């Protein structure tokens, strides 16, 4: 399964219907996306099924900017091969029909679209931008680690922002370097920066080290940390 992440604007018609497949009626939503992030994609078909098709359809309009998490698939349709992304989740960013979407959601008693529900699994190489720091907690109770990196993939990703916090950031940072290949399991979210611009990023919950890992530096940091904990105890 080819996991993929795109940010773009809806172009063309938005098609929604309830299709009968093998005797079962299933809501179906098809969008055409023009994307420039992580890389340029023109006219990509995005499809959603069942509850997600019902949930997102009322919010979307031509020009809506969305983030898509899903997998790339190829299927045959009317004797032609079609490439499309079957979306696992969407994040609604700009030019969204919030008023009508909320009316329909409440009328049909559907759950509210939530960025925290957008689980994602990505594999890529770390770019040059690796930022790590320790920050004081607002309540004065010690400090916490923060790690930010950019993840690239030759096929799909070009500068996907990944943030890591807490113990995971502190443990992972010494092992990582430019070109390290890692797998990240986390959730996709959008937030407002101080500049007023929205940032789409993955907040990591787990990291797996794959290739080009700085094992010597990481193990030295682990040993130093263990010695420090022993002295403090």
C-alpha positions in Angstrom: 0.0 0.0 0.0 1.5 3.4 -1.1 0.8 5.9 1.7 0.7 9.4 0.4 0.3 13.0 1.7 -0.8 16.0 -0.4 -2.0 19.5 0.2 -3.9 21.3 -2.5 -7.1 22.9 -3.8 -10.2 21.3 -5.2 -10.7 22.0 -8.9 -13.5 21.0 -11.2 -16.7 19.3 -10.2 -17.3 17.6 -6.8 -19.2 14.3 -7.4 -21.2 12.7 -4.6 -23.6 9.7 -4.9 -24.7 6.6 -3.1 -23.6 3.6 -5.2 -25.0 0.1 -4.9 -22.1 -2.3 -4.8 -22.9 -6.1 -4.4 -26.3 -5.2 -3.0 -25.0 -2.7 -0.5 -25.5 1.1 -0.8 -22.3 3.0 -0.1 -21.8 6.8 -0.1 -19.1 7.8 -2.6 -17.3 11.2 -3.0 -14.8 12.1 -5.8 -12.7 15.2 -5.9 -10.1 16.6 -8.4 -7.1 18.1 -6.6 -4.4 20.5 -7.8 -1.5 20.1 -5.4 1.8 22.0 -4.9 2.8 20.4 -1.6 4.9 18.3 -1.0 5.3 18.4 -4.8 3.3 19.5 -7.8 0.4 17.2 -8.9 -2.2 18.3 -11.4 -5.7 16.8 -11.6 -5.3 14.0 -9.1 -8.5 12.1 -8.3 -9.3 11.8 -4.6 -12.0 9.4 -3.6 -13.7 8.8 -0.2 -16.2 6.1 0.8 -18.9 5.5 3.4 -18.9 7.7 6.5 -16.0 9.9 5.4 -17.7 10.6 2.1 -20.9 11.7 4.0 -19.0 13.7 6.6 -16.8 15.8 4.3 -19.1 16.4 1.3 -21.1 19.3 2.8 -18.0 21.2 3.8 -16.3 21.1 0.4 -16.6 23.5 -2.6 -14.5 24.4 -5.6 -11.3 26.1 -4.4 -11.3 24.5 -0.9 -7.8 23.8 0.3 -7.4 20.5 2.0 -4.7 18.1 3.2 -5.2 14.4 2.1 -3.8 11.3 3.8 -4.4 8.1 1.9 -2.9 5.6 -0.4 -2.3 5.6 -4.2 -4.1 3.0 -6.2 -4.6 2.0 -9.8 -7.8 0.4 -11.1 -9.5 -0.3 -14.3 -12.5 1.9 -15.3 -14.3 1.6 -18.7 -11.3 -0.2 -20.2 -8.9 2.5 -18.9 -6.4 2.5 -16.0 -7.2 5.2 -13.5 -4.7 6.5 -10.9 -6.3 7.9 -7.8 -5.9 8.4 -4.0 -8.3 6.7 -1.7 -8.4 9.1 1.2 -8.2 7.8 4.8 -8.7 11.3 6.1 -8.9 14.9 5.2 -7.9 18.1 7.0 -10.0 21.1 6.0 -7.8 24.2 5.7 -9.2 27.2 3.7 -12.2 28.3 1.6 -14.4 25.7 3.4 -18.2 25.9 3.5 -18.2 25.7 7.3 -21.8 27.0 7.7 -23.5 24.5 5.5 -21.2 21.7 6.6 -22.0 22.2 10.3 -25.7 22.4 9.5 -25.6 19.1 7.7 -23.4 17.5 10.3 -25.8 18.5 13.1 -28.9 17.5 11.1 -27.5 14.0 10.5 -25.8 13.7 13.9 -22.4 13.0 12.4 -19.0 13.4 14.3 -17.1 16.7 13.9 -14.0 16.5 11.5 -11.0 16.3 13.8 -7.3 16.7 12.9 -6.3 14.5 15.7 -8.1 11.5 14.0 -5.8 11.8 11.0 -3.4 8.9 11.6 -0.5 8.6 9.2 2.5 6.4 8.6 5.3 7.8 6.4 8.8 6.7 5.4 11.4 9.1 4.2 14.9 10.6 4.5 15.7 13.4 6.9 16.7 16.7 5.1 19.2 19.2 6.3 16.8 21.0 8.6 17.0 19.2 12.0 16.1 21.4 15.0 16.4 20.3 18.6 16.1 22.2 21.9 15.0 21.9 25.5 12.3 24.3 26.7 11.2 25.2 30.2 7.7 24.2 31.0 5.2 27.0 31.5 4.4 25.7 35.0 8.1 25.7 36.0 8.1 21.9 36.4 11.3 21.0 34.7 11.9 21.1 30.9 10.8 19.1 27.8 12.6 18.2 24.6 11.4 19.3 21.1 12.6 18.0 17.8 11.6 19.2 14.4 12.8 17.7 11.1 11.9 17.7 7.4 11.2 14.4 5.8 11.7 13.7 2.0 10.8 10.7 -0.2 11.8 10.4 -3.8 8.3 9.4 -4.8 5.9 11.4 -2.7 7.3 13.6 0.0 9.3 16.8 -0.4 9.7 18.6 2.9 7.0 17.1 5.1 7.4 18.7 8.5 7.6 16.3 11.4 7.6 17.3 15.1 8.7 15.1 18.0 8.2 15.9 21.7 9.2 14.8 25.1 11.1 11.6 25.8 10.9 10.4 22.3 12.5 13.6 21.0 15.3 13.3 23.6 16.0 9.7 22.8 15.8 9.8 19.0 17.7 13.0 18.3 21.3 11.7 18.9 20.7 8.9 16.4 19.5 11.1 13.5 21.5 13.0 10.9 21.0 14.4 7.4 20.0 11.4 5.2 18.8 9.1 7.9 15.9 7.0 6.7 13.1 6.6 9.3 9.5 5.5 9.6 7.2 7.8 11.5 3.8 6.7 13.0 1.8 9.7 14.2 -1.1 12.0 13.3 -1.4 14.8 10.8 -2.5 18.2 12.1 -2.7 21.8 11.1 -2.0 24.8 13.4 -1.6 28.5 13.1 1.8 30.1 13.3 2.5 33.5 14.8 2.8 34.9 11.3 -0.8 33.9 10.6 0.1 31.1 8.2 -1.1 27.6 8.7 1.4 24.8 9.1 0.5 21.2 8.2 2.8 18.7 10.0 3.0 15.2 11.4 3.3 14.8 15.2 5.3 11.6 15.8 4.1 9.0 18.3 6.7 6.4 17.3 9.9 6.4 15.2 11.6 3.4 13.6 15.3 3.7 12.5 15.9 2.2 9.1 19.1 3.3 7.3 22.0 5.7 7.7 21.6 6.0 11.4 24.3 7.5 13.6 24.5 4.5 15.9 27.7 5.5 17.6 26.5 9.0 18.6 23.1 7.7 19.7 24.6 4.9 21.8 27.1 7.3 23.4 24.2 9.7 24.3 22.2 6.8 25.8 25.2 5.7 27.9 25.8 9.3 29.1 22.1 9.6 30.0 22.1 6.4 31.9 25.2 7.5 33.9 23.5 10.8 34.7 20.4 9.1 35.9 22.5 6.7 38.1 24.3 9.7 39.7 21.1 11.5 40.4 19.6 8.4 42.1 
